[in-house]
Amino acid sequence: MNSKASFKGNSEKNSERNADAYDCIVVGAGLAGLTAANTLTGWQLPFDLPNLQKTEAAEKNRSVLVLEKSRGIGGRMATRRLDRFVDASQDQVHATPRPSQNSPTVPGVLETIEDYGETIVDHGAQFFTARTDPFQTLTRALEAAGVVHAWFYKKEFYRQAETAQKESSTVKTERHETPSDRFTNPNEANGLGEAHYAASTGMTAVGKVLAGGDFSIQYNTTVTEISRASDHSGWVVQATCSNEKSARIQSFQCKHLILTPPVPQAMALLSPSLQRQIDPQKVTALNNIQYHPCIAIMIALSPDCNANDFLLSDILLSKNGFFDNAARNPGSPIAVVSNNRQKRQKSRHCVLTVHLSHDFSQRHFETPEEQIWQEILADLIQIFPKADWTSKQCIEERSWQRWRYSKPANSNKHAGVCFVNAAGKPQPFASLLETRLEQNDNSSAEAQPHTGLYLAGDGFGGPRVEGAFLSGLAVGEYLSSGACGSIENPLQESSR
C-alpha cells in the first residue's frame, strides 16, 4: 500500500506530502478512527505495546490522514472544562506533560488536573472496561503512564463470565501478568470485581495519547460527500474546512477509506451513485443498526453548597462516585449519575454528570431544557435527599449535551449475515466495496484489495468503549495483513 506521496506524523510534519493523496483516509477521530490509524502505522506511541506495535507496518511508510469535523478528538469520550464548559478535547496540541516518576513521557497529555486551571467534567462515556487481550494491553500502558486509573470495581461481569466459562471455552479469565494487581483476575484478587477505568484528566485524554501516532489529523474538516474516482483507483472525499474566519472546500483522494461515524451519518456521506454500487443485502444490514440517544446534563454546584450532600455511594461498587439509578429505579428518567469530584479527588469544584435514560431521551430529544429539568427534578431529589435543589445558590452552572447516537441499540451480529469472516462469525467492521487487481494467469495467489471502502465503530464492535477500539483494530489489521481474502463472499471487481 505504498503511496505516491508519503508523510509522517501530525500537522507540523506534513511538508513532505504532495497534493492531498493518501494510502488511507480515516473519517472521525474517535476511538475507532484513532485505533485504525495507529494500527495502519504500527502503533508508534511512546510506550511499549506488546502484540500491537508492528515495526514492519511502519516500515511500509503508509500515509494515513484522519479527518475530524470538530476542533478536538475523542468522539463520545468527551470532556469539558468548568469555565464556560469549554470542550477540553481542543487542548490536544497545547498540552504539556508532567510525567510522574518512572512513567513514560506521553506527548499531548496533561497529567494533573491543576494544569487545566479549572475543574473538568466528562459528559460522554463515564468509564470503560477492558475484557480482551488487545485492549488490556493498551489499558495497562495507559495506566502505567498515569493517563487512566481504576475508578471502581463491579462483580457482575465476572459472575456472568464464570457461568459462561462452564458452558464454553471462549471466555478467558486467566491471570494477566502485569506490574499492577488491578489487572489480576478479580476472582483471584480479593473479589473486587471488574475494574472500571476513568481518565485522570478527563476521558478525552485517551484520545490525546492515541493522536500521537505516526499519522496526520486535520481538524475542523466536515466531510460532505464521498465518491469513487473515475478510474476506480480509489476514493474522492469532498470536505468543508473551516476556522474562525472562513471556510473552504477541499478534496482528498485515497486508496482505502475507513468511515467511523455512527452508521446513519456514515451512509449519508456516500454519493447516490456510490450507494447504488453496494450490495443491497449489506445496505439492509446497515440500516438495521440502530442507536440510542442520550441527553447529558452537567451540573456545576456552587462553592456555597455542602459538597457532602452530593456524595454518591453504591453498595455494589468498591469505590464511590458513580450511581446506577436505572438499576434501582426502573422507569426513572435518570439512568446514571457521576460525581466528577469523587472521580478525581483533586478536582476543585463539585460537578455532577447526569445521563438520562434512552427512552426518556428519545421522547424528549427536542424538548426545551427547562421543561426537561422540571421533569427530572423529583428524581434528583430522591437521589440526593439532603441537597436543596430549590435554592438559587445551589447550582452555579448547567450545560447540556444531546447525543443523538450515544450507544448502539444493536450491532453487526444482530443486523444480518453480510459482515462475517470465513468461519461465519461476525467481524467488527463492514467491508462495503473493494476493487482487486487482476492476477497473472500463472499466479495462484489470491488478489489483494487495491482499493476499499469500510465502516467501523461501536456499531460493529459492540456498544462499549472497547467495542470501538476492537472495530478500529480489526479493520486496521485487515488492511495491514491483506486478510481480505478470508472474508466470506467478498465483493470482487476487476480494476478498470
Helices and strands as residue ranges (DSSP letters): G 11-16, E 21-27, H 31-40, H 55-59, E 64-67, E 79-81, G 83-85, G 88-93, G 113-116, E 120-122, H 133-144, E 148-154, H 156-167, G 181-183, G 186-188, E 194-199, H 204-210, E 216-218, E 221-228, E 235-242, E 247-259, H 263-268, H 272-275, H 280-287, E 291-301, G 307-310, E 322-324, H 325-328, E 334-339, H 340-343, E 351-356, H 358-363, H 369-383, E 395-408, H 412-415, E 429-436, E 449-456, H 458-461, H 465-481, G 483-486
